[in-house]
Amino acid sequence: MFTKEVYVERRNKLKKEMNSGIGLFPANPDASFNYPANIYHYRQDSHFSYFFGINHPGFCGLIDFESGEELLFGNDYDIDDIIWMGEQPSVARQAAEVGINATLAYSELGNWISKAMQQGRVIHYLPPYRSKLMIEMGRMLGMPGHEVKAGASIPLIKAVVKLKEIKDDLEISEIEKAVDVAWLMHTTAMKMAKPGLIEQEIAGTIEGIALAHGGPVSFPVILSINGQTLHNHYHGNVLTEGRMLVVDAGAELPSLYSSDITRTIPVGGKFNARQKDIYEIVLKANMESIKATAPGLPYRDMHFVAARIIAEGLKSVGLMKGNTDDAVAAGAHTLFFPHGLGHMLGMDVHDMEGLGENHVGYDEETKRSDQFGTAYLRMGKRLKAGMVMTNEPGIYFIPALIDKFRNEKKFMDFVNYDKVEQFKDFGGIRIEDDILVTEQGHRILGRPIPKTVAEVEATASEQRDWLKIKGVY
């Protein structure tokens, strides 16, 4: 939790964006694991945390955008709770810590909302994503739970996006701390990527590093020698020489700010010639699109910087052909790069994505493409100083997609399918960094994580002491 002045300022900024109605900000409820009393690790709603800062369930914040009144609804713990949880701060104390003076019992919330609606007041809320909360909000708002999400306030969504897309120094510092934890996660994975290990041994170790530094991973670890599957959460493969391990992982701090980093590691520590050729193309796409990043430019332009480098690089190794600009315009590169360059990063690893990607990554000027691959670009609009972005180009050889495009005779003028067939066993490569847009251009956040061929091979040549004990060496 930050100082109360941080939360007061955030709510005041929101009031300046919203001139009517009432803002409703419920905290996340607990979520049961396999029976009611056995719950998942608690994760607060990012928007409630951003404006109200309290990391407990059972609360709801309310802001009257006309009068300026702020209320916090919640219940004090009773003796049964204290027996299991220990002494807990009162609702009044927690409210005071975030600069709110007025509190009411949570049981009063429904009546308060009902009375406001009877007076013709508009209730603004953000789209909920947990079914338990949808049901509860439906009861309060007098509508079926399944209709609640559709009734979310577009003006409030736009106001929240405007405020949260620009990170201040405090937020940037938190993200950098999360990147520094990711440094340890990824360098550990590089040292562990030896033949004979099972993927889950590495995945479990790096998740433990995140937990040991105060928070969980920022998303389920993606770690696989089958890197051609973009979000591969299966960790049961045995590492073998000649394969590459894609590791996409980040840490979340208690403040909920996150990191999101990807590195690709040759099993055994050395790239072979074929791997190095493709890796260098992805690395150039990553570095050159970062170099081109600056305020005022559409992030979609950065995406196409990477796409052209990938297409040109694949031409140089005989996998693509023809005019590079024509190939990219036609979408031929999406056979190998079928996703967007990156997304916003903040309190959520896909920052604010629950508000709708088109609200977060697009606007009236920049519309989303419907072209395969490019349609998956989560962020296309113009960059502003203070935005934090991921930059994560990749090249993948997806057998099913290769077969589909070839059977449909797509991009025959741009793809050398006979040679591509020889790469069906290759897997995939992705390289990802977290980038701050600055007034002058950009800055890569956090401690530099090895990514050149020489850096990755040098780090991977080191070994964990327990690997010796385990008998891998």
C-alpha positions as CSV (number, residue, x, y, z in Angstrom):
1,M,0.0,0.0,0.0
2,F,1.2,3.5,-0.8
3,T,0.6,6.6,1.2
4,K,-2.9,7.9,1.5
5,E,-2.0,10.9,-0.6
6,V,-1.5,8.7,-3.6
7,Y,-5.0,7.3,-3.4
8,V,-6.6,10.7,-2.7
9,E,-4.9,12.2,-5.7
10,R,-6.0,9.3,-8.0
11,R,-9.6,9.6,-6.9
12,N,-9.5,13.4,-7.3
13,K,-8.2,12.9,-10.9
14,L,-11.0,10.6,-11.6
15,K,-13.5,13.1,-10.3
16,K,-12.2,15.6,-12.8
17,E,-12.9,13.2,-15.6
18,M,-16.4,12.2,-14.5
19,N,-18.8,15.0,-13.9
20,S,-22.0,13.1,-13.0
21,G,-23.3,10.0,-11.5
22,I,-21.9,7.6,-8.9
23,G,-18.8,5.3,-9.3
24,L,-19.1,1.9,-7.8
25,F,-15.8,0.0,-7.2
26,P,-16.3,-3.4,-5.5
27,A,-13.3,-5.3,-4.2
28,N,-12.8,-8.9,-5.4
29,P,-14.4,-11.6,-3.4
30,D,-12.5,-14.7,-2.3
31,A,-12.5,-17.6,-4.8
32,S,-12.8,-21.2,-3.5
33,F,-10.2,-23.7,-4.6
34,N,-12.2,-27.0,-4.1
35,Y,-14.5,-26.3,-1.2
36,P,-15.8,-23.0,0.3
37,A,-13.2,-22.7,3.1
38,N,-10.2,-23.6,1.0
39,I,-9.5,-20.5,-1.1
40,Y,-7.0,-19.5,-3.7
41,H,-4.4,-17.0,-2.8
42,Y,-6.3,-13.7,-2.6
43,R,-5.9,-11.3,-5.5
44,Q,-7.5,-7.9,-5.2
45,D,-9.2,-6.3,-8.2
46,S,-6.6,-3.9,-9.8
47,H,-9.0,-1.0,-10.2
48,F,-10.2,-1.2,-6.6
49,S,-6.6,-1.4,-5.5
50,Y,-5.6,1.6,-7.7
51,F,-8.2,3.9,-6.2
52,F,-8.7,2.5,-2.8
53,G,-5.5,0.5,-1.9
54,I,-7.0,-2.1,0.4
55,N,-5.9,-5.7,-0.1
56,H,-8.9,-7.5,1.4
57,P,-12.2,-8.9,0.2
58,G,-15.5,-7.7,1.6
59,F,-15.2,-4.0,0.6
60,C,-16.8,-1.6,-1.9
61,G,-15.7,1.9,-2.6
62,L,-18.1,4.5,-3.8
63,I,-17.5,8.0,-5.3
64,D,-20.2,10.5,-5.9
65,F,-18.9,12.4,-8.9
66,E,-21.3,15.3,-8.3
67,S,-20.9,16.0,-4.6
68,G,-17.4,14.6,-4.3
69,E,-18.5,12.3,-1.4
70,E,-16.4,9.2,-0.9
71,L,-17.6,6.1,1.0
72,L,-16.1,2.8,2.0
73,F,-18.5,-0.1,2.7
74,G,-17.1,-3.0,4.8
75,N,-17.6,-5.0,7.9
76,D,-15.3,-5.3,10.9
77,Y,-14.1,-8.8,11.7
78,D,-15.7,-10.7,14.6
79,I,-14.2,-13.0,17.1
80,D,-14.6,-16.1,14.9
81,D,-12.5,-14.4,12.2
82,I,-9.9,-13.3,14.7
83,I,-9.4,-16.8,16.0
84,W,-8.4,-18.0,12.5
85,M,-6.8,-14.8,11.2
86,G,-5.5,-12.9,14.2
87,E,-6.2,-9.3,15.0
88,Q,-7.4,-7.3,12.0
89,P,-7.6,-3.5,11.5
90,S,-11.0,-1.9,11.6
91,V,-12.8,-0.7,8.6
92,A,-12.5,2.9,9.9
93,R,-8.7,2.5,10.2
94,Q,-8.3,1.0,6.8
95,A,-10.4,3.8,5.3
96,A,-8.4,6.5,7.0
97,E,-5.2,4.9,5.6
98,V,-6.4,5.6,2.1
99,G,-7.9,9.1,2.9
100,I,-11.6,8.2,3.3
101,N,-13.5,9.5,6.4
102,A,-17.0,8.0,5.8
103,T,-17.7,4.3,6.3
104,L,-20.8,2.1,6.4
105,A,-21.5,-1.5,7.0
106,Y,-21.3,-3.6,3.8
107,S,-25.0,-4.6,4.4
108,E,-26.0,-1.0,3.8
109,L,-24.5,-1.0,0.2
110,G,-27.6,-2.5,-1.5
111,N,-30.0,-0.1,0.2
112,W,-27.7,2.9,-0.7
113,I,-27.5,1.9,-4.3
114,S,-31.3,1.3,-4.5
115,K,-32.1,4.7,-3.0
116,A,-29.7,6.4,-5.5
117,M,-31.3,4.6,-8.4
118,Q,-34.8,5.6,-7.2
119,Q,-33.5,9.2,-7.3
120,G,-32.5,8.8,-11.0
121,R,-28.8,8.7,-10.3
122,V,-26.6,6.9,-12.8
123,I,-24.4,4.1,-11.4
124,H,-21.1,3.8,-13.2
125,Y,-19.1,0.6,-12.8
126,L,-16.4,-1.2,-14.6
127,P,-17.0,-4.6,-16.3
128,P,-16.8,-7.4,-13.6
129,Y,-15.0,-10.6,-14.6
130,R,-15.8,-13.0,-11.7
131,S,-19.2,-14.7,-11.7
132,K,-19.7,-14.3,-7.9
133,L,-19.3,-10.6,-8.3
134,M,-21.6,-10.4,-11.3
135,I,-24.4,-12.1,-9.3
136,E,-23.9,-9.8,-6.3
137,M,-23.9,-6.7,-8.5
138,G,-26.9,-7.9,-10.4
139,R,-28.8,-8.2,-7.1
140,M,-27.8,-4.6,-6.1
141,L,-28.5,-3.1,-9.5
142,G,-31.8,-5.0,-10.1
143,M,-30.7,-6.9,-13.2
144,P,-29.8,-10.5,-14.0
145,G,-26.2,-11.3,-13.2
146,H,-25.4,-12.3,-16.8
147,E,-26.4,-8.8,-18.0
148,V,-24.2,-6.9,-15.6
149,K,-21.0,-6.9,-17.7
150,A,-22.9,-5.5,-20.7
151,G,-24.1,-2.6,-18.6
152,A,-20.6,-1.4,-17.6
153,S,-20.1,2.4,-18.0
154,I,-18.2,3.4,-21.2
155,P,-17.5,6.9,-19.8
156,L,-15.9,5.4,-16.7
157,I,-13.9,2.9,-18.7
158,K,-12.5,5.7,-20.9
159,A,-11.7,7.8,-17.8
160,V,-9.9,4.9,-16.1
161,V,-7.9,4.1,-19.2
162,K,-6.9,7.8,-19.5
163,L,-5.6,7.8,-16.0
164,K,-4.0,4.4,-15.7
165,E,-2.3,4.3,-19.1
166,I,0.2,6.9,-17.9
167,K,2.5,5.6,-15.1
168,D,4.0,8.0,-12.6
169,D,7.5,7.6,-11.1
170,L,6.1,5.5,-8.2
171,E,4.5,3.0,-10.6
172,I,7.5,2.8,-12.8
173,S,9.7,2.1,-9.8
174,E,7.4,-0.8,-8.9
175,I,7.4,-2.2,-12.4
176,E,11.2,-2.1,-12.4
177,K,11.4,-4.0,-9.1
178,A,9.2,-6.6,-10.8
179,V,11.5,-6.8,-13.8
180,D,14.5,-7.2,-11.4
181,V,12.7,-10.3,-9.9
182,A,12.2,-11.5,-13.5
183,W,15.9,-11.1,-14.1
184,L,16.6,-13.7,-11.4
185,M,13.8,-16.0,-12.8
186,H,15.1,-15.9,-16.3
187,T,18.8,-16.2,-15.6
188,T,18.0,-19.2,-13.3
189,A,16.1,-20.8,-16.2
190,M,19.0,-20.3,-18.5
191,K,21.4,-22.0,-16.0
192,M,18.9,-24.9,-15.6
193,A,18.2,-25.6,-19.3
194,K,20.2,-28.8,-19.4
195,P,19.4,-32.0,-21.2
196,G,17.6,-34.5,-19.0
197,L,15.6,-32.1,-16.9
198,I,11.9,-32.0,-17.0
199,E,10.3,-28.6,-17.8
200,Q,8.3,-28.6,-14.6
201,E,11.5,-28.5,-12.5
202,I,12.5,-25.2,-14.1
203,A,8.9,-23.8,-14.1
204,G,8.5,-24.6,-10.4
205,T,11.9,-23.2,-9.5
206,I,11.2,-19.8,-11.2
207,E,7.7,-19.6,-9.8
208,G,9.2,-20.1,-6.4
209,I,11.6,-17.2,-7.0
210,A,8.6,-14.9,-7.6
211,L,6.9,-16.2,-4.4
212,A,10.1,-15.7,-2.4
213,H,10.2,-12.1,-3.5
214,G,6.8,-11.2,-2.2
215,G,4.3,-12.1,-4.8
216,P,3.1,-14.7,-7.2
217,V,4.0,-15.0,-10.9
218,S,2.2,-12.3,-12.9
219,F,0.6,-15.0,-15.1
220,P,0.9,-18.8,-15.3
221,V,4.4,-19.6,-16.4
222,I,4.8,-20.3,-20.2
223,L,7.8,-22.7,-20.5
224,S,8.2,-25.3,-23.2
225,I,10.5,-26.8,-25.8
226,N,7.4,-26.6,-28.0
227,G,7.6,-22.9,-28.3
228,Q,5.6,-22.9,-31.5
229,T,2.5,-23.0,-29.2
230,L,2.3,-19.4,-28.1
231,H,0.9,-19.9,-24.6
232,N,2.1,-23.4,-23.7
233,H,1.4,-24.2,-20.1
234,Y,2.3,-27.9,-20.3
235,H,5.5,-28.6,-18.4
236,G,6.0,-32.3,-18.8
237,N,8.6,-32.6,-21.5
238,V,12.1,-33.8,-21.0
239,L,14.7,-31.3,-22.3
240,T,16.9,-32.7,-25.0
241,E,19.9,-31.4,-27.0
242,G,19.0,-29.5,-30.1
243,R,15.8,-28.1,-28.7
244,M,15.1,-24.5,-27.6
245,L,13.2,-23.6,-24.4
246,V,10.9,-20.6,-24.6
247,V,10.4,-19.1,-21.1
248,D,7.7,-16.4,-20.8
249,A,7.4,-15.4,-17.2
250,G,7.1,-12.5,-14.9
251,A,6.6,-11.5,-11.2
252,E,3.8,-9.6,-9.5
253,L,4.7,-7.5,-6.4
254,P,2.4,-7.0,-3.4
255,S,1.5,-3.6,-5.0
256,L,0.1,-5.7,-7.9
257,Y,2.6,-4.1,-10.4
258,S,4.0,-6.8,-12.8
259,S,6.7,-7.7,-15.2
260,D,6.5,-9.8,-18.4
261,I,9.7,-11.1,-19.9
262,T,10.4,-13.8,-22.5
263,R,13.7,-15.4,-23.3
264,T,14.5,-18.4,-25.6
265,I,17.3,-20.7,-24.5
266,P,19.1,-23.4,-26.4
267,V,19.0,-26.6,-24.3
268,G,22.6,-27.3,-23.3
269,G,23.7,-23.8,-23.7
270,K,24.7,-23.5,-27.3
271,F,22.7,-22.4,-30.4
272,N,23.3,-24.5,-33.4
273,A,23.6,-22.8,-36.8
274,R,19.9,-23.1,-37.8
275,Q,18.8,-21.9,-34.4
276,K,21.2,-19.0,-34.4
277,D,20.0,-17.8,-37.8
278,I,16.4,-17.5,-36.7
279,Y,17.3,-16.2,-33.3
280,E,19.3,-13.3,-34.7
281,I,16.3,-12.3,-36.9
282,V,14.0,-12.1,-33.8
283,L,16.6,-10.3,-31.8
284,K,17.0,-7.7,-34.5
285,A,13.2,-7.3,-34.7
286,N,13.1,-6.8,-31.0
287,M,16.0,-4.3,-30.8
288,E,15.1,-2.2,-33.9
289,S,11.4,-1.9,-33.0
290,I,12.5,-0.8,-29.5
291,K,14.9,1.7,-31.0
292,A,12.0,3.1,-33.1
293,T,9.7,3.5,-30.1
294,A,8.9,7.1,-29.2
295,P,6.0,9.2,-28.0
296,G,3.5,10.4,-30.7
297,L,4.0,7.3,-32.9
298,P,1.4,4.6,-33.3
299,Y,2.5,1.4,-31.6
300,R,1.2,-0.3,-34.7
301,D,4.1,1.2,-36.6
302,M,6.5,-0.5,-34.2
303,H,4.7,-3.8,-34.9
304,F,5.3,-3.4,-38.6
305,V,9.0,-2.4,-38.1
306,A,9.3,-5.8,-36.4
307,A,7.2,-7.5,-39.1
308,R,9.4,-6.2,-42.0
309,I,12.6,-7.2,-40.2
310,I,11.2,-10.7,-39.7
311,A,10.1,-11.0,-43.4
312,E,13.4,-9.7,-44.7
313,G,15.4,-11.9,-42.3
314,L,13.4,-15.0,-43.4
315,K,14.1,-14.1,-47.0
316,S,17.8,-14.1,-46.2
317,V,17.6,-17.7,-45.0
318,G,15.4,-18.8,-47.9
319,L,12.1,-19.2,-46.1
320,M,10.4,-16.2,-47.7
321,K,10.8,-14.5,-51.1
322,G,9.5,-11.6,-53.2
323,N,9.2,-8.0,-52.2
324,T,9.3,-7.5,-48.4
325,D,6.8,-4.6,-48.3
326,D,4.3,-6.5,-50.5
327,A,4.7,-9.6,-48.4
328,V,4.0,-7.7,-45.1
329,A,1.1,-5.8,-46.7
330,A,-0.4,-9.2,-47.8
331,G,0.1,-10.6,-44.3
332,A,2.5,-13.4,-45.4
333,H,4.7,-12.8,-42.4
334,T,1.9,-13.9,-40.1
335,L,2.6,-17.5,-41.0
336,F,5.7,-17.0,-38.8
337,F,4.7,-14.1,-36.6
338,P,0.9,-14.6,-35.9
339,H,0.5,-12.2,-33.0
340,G,1.0,-8.6,-32.0
341,L,4.2,-6.9,-30.9
342,G,3.1,-6.1,-27.4
343,H,0.6,-4.7,-24.9
344,M,0.4,-2.3,-22.0
345,L,1.9,-3.4,-18.7
346,G,1.0,-2.2,-15.2
347,M,-1.1,-3.6,-12.3
348,D,-2.2,-6.4,-14.7
349,V,0.2,-8.1,-17.0
350,H,-2.1,-7.2,-19.8
351,D,-2.9,-3.9,-18.3
352,M,-6.6,-3.1,-18.1
353,E,-7.4,-5.8,-20.6
354,G,-10.6,-6.6,-18.6
355,L,-11.9,-3.2,-19.7
356,G,-11.8,-4.3,-23.3
357,E,-8.7,-4.4,-25.6
358,N,-10.3,-1.9,-28.0
359,H,-10.8,0.6,-25.2
360,V,-7.2,0.2,-24.0
361,G,-5.2,-0.3,-27.2
362,Y,-7.2,1.6,-29.8
363,D,-9.2,4.8,-30.2
364,E,-11.1,6.9,-32.6
365,E,-8.0,7.5,-34.7
366,T,-6.5,4.0,-34.7
367,K,-8.9,1.1,-35.5
368,R,-8.1,-2.6,-35.1
369,S,-7.2,-4.6,-38.1
370,D,-9.2,-7.6,-39.2
371,Q,-6.2,-9.2,-40.9
372,F,-5.1,-12.6,-39.5
373,G,-2.2,-12.1,-37.1
374,T,-2.4,-8.3,-37.1
375,A,-5.9,-8.6,-35.5
376,Y,-4.1,-10.0,-32.4
377,L,-2.2,-6.8,-31.9
378,R,-3.5,-5.7,-28.5
379,M,-2.1,-2.2,-28.7
380,G,-2.1,0.0,-31.8
381,K,-2.7,3.6,-30.8
382,R,-0.3,6.4,-30.5
383,L,2.2,6.2,-27.7
384,K,2.5,8.8,-24.9
385,A,5.3,9.4,-22.4
386,G,4.6,7.4,-19.3
387,M,3.1,4.3,-21.1
388,V,4.8,1.0,-20.3
389,M,4.7,-1.5,-23.1
390,T,5.9,-5.0,-23.8
391,N,8.0,-5.6,-26.9
392,E,7.8,-9.3,-27.9
393,P,8.4,-10.3,-31.5
394,G,8.7,-14.0,-32.4
395,I,9.1,-16.5,-35.1
396,Y,7.2,-19.8,-34.9
397,F,6.9,-22.8,-37.1
398,I,3.4,-24.1,-36.4
399,P,2.9,-27.3,-38.4
400,A,-0.9,-27.0,-38.5
401,L,-0.8,-23.4,-39.7
402,I,1.9,-24.2,-42.3
403,D,-0.4,-27.0,-43.6
404,K,-3.4,-24.8,-43.6
405,F,-1.8,-22.0,-45.5
406,R,-0.1,-24.3,-48.0
407,N,-3.3,-26.2,-48.7
408,E,-5.2,-23.0,-49.2
409,K,-2.4,-21.8,-51.5
410,K,-1.9,-18.7,-49.5
411,F,1.1,-16.4,-50.0
412,M,2.6,-18.7,-52.7
413,D,4.5,-15.7,-54.0
414,F,6.1,-15.0,-50.7
415,V,6.7,-18.3,-48.9
416,N,9.1,-21.1,-49.9
417,Y,6.9,-23.9,-48.5
418,D,9.3,-26.6,-49.5
419,K,12.0,-25.2,-47.3
420,V,9.5,-24.3,-44.5
421,E,8.6,-28.0,-44.4
422,Q,12.1,-28.7,-43.1
423,F,11.5,-26.4,-40.1
424,K,8.4,-28.1,-38.8
425,D,10.4,-29.6,-36.0
426,F,12.0,-26.2,-35.1
427,G,9.6,-24.9,-32.4
428,G,9.6,-21.2,-31.8
429,I,11.5,-18.2,-30.6
430,R,10.3,-15.2,-28.7
431,I,12.2,-12.3,-27.1
432,E,10.4,-9.8,-24.8
433,D,11.3,-6.7,-22.9
434,D,9.4,-4.2,-20.9
435,I,9.7,-0.6,-22.2
436,L,8.9,2.8,-20.8
437,V,8.0,5.5,-23.3
438,T,9.8,8.7,-22.3
439,E,9.6,12.3,-23.5
440,Q,12.9,11.6,-25.4
441,G,12.0,8.2,-26.7
442,H,12.1,5.1,-24.6
443,R,13.9,3.1,-21.8
444,I,14.1,-0.6,-21.2
445,L,13.1,-1.2,-17.7
446,G,14.9,-3.1,-15.0
447,R,18.2,-4.9,-14.8
448,P,19.2,-6.0,-18.3
449,I,18.4,-9.7,-18.9
450,P,20.8,-11.6,-21.2
451,K,19.4,-11.7,-24.7
452,T,22.2,-11.6,-27.3
453,V,23.5,-15.0,-28.5
454,A,26.8,-14.4,-26.6
455,E,25.0,-13.3,-23.4
456,V,22.5,-16.2,-23.4
457,E,25.2,-18.8,-24.1
458,A,27.5,-17.3,-21.4
459,T,24.7,-17.4,-18.8
460,A,23.5,-20.8,-19.8
461,S,27.0,-22.2,-19.5
462,E,26.9,-21.5,-15.8
463,Q,25.2,-24.2,-13.6
464,R,23.2,-24.3,-10.5
465,D,24.9,-26.1,-7.6
466,W,21.9,-28.4,-7.1
467,L,22.2,-29.6,-10.7
468,K,25.5,-31.2,-9.7
469,I,23.9,-32.8,-6.7
470,K,21.0,-34.1,-8.8
471,G,23.5,-35.8,-11.1
472,V,22.8,-33.7,-14.2
473,Y,26.5,-32.9,-14.1
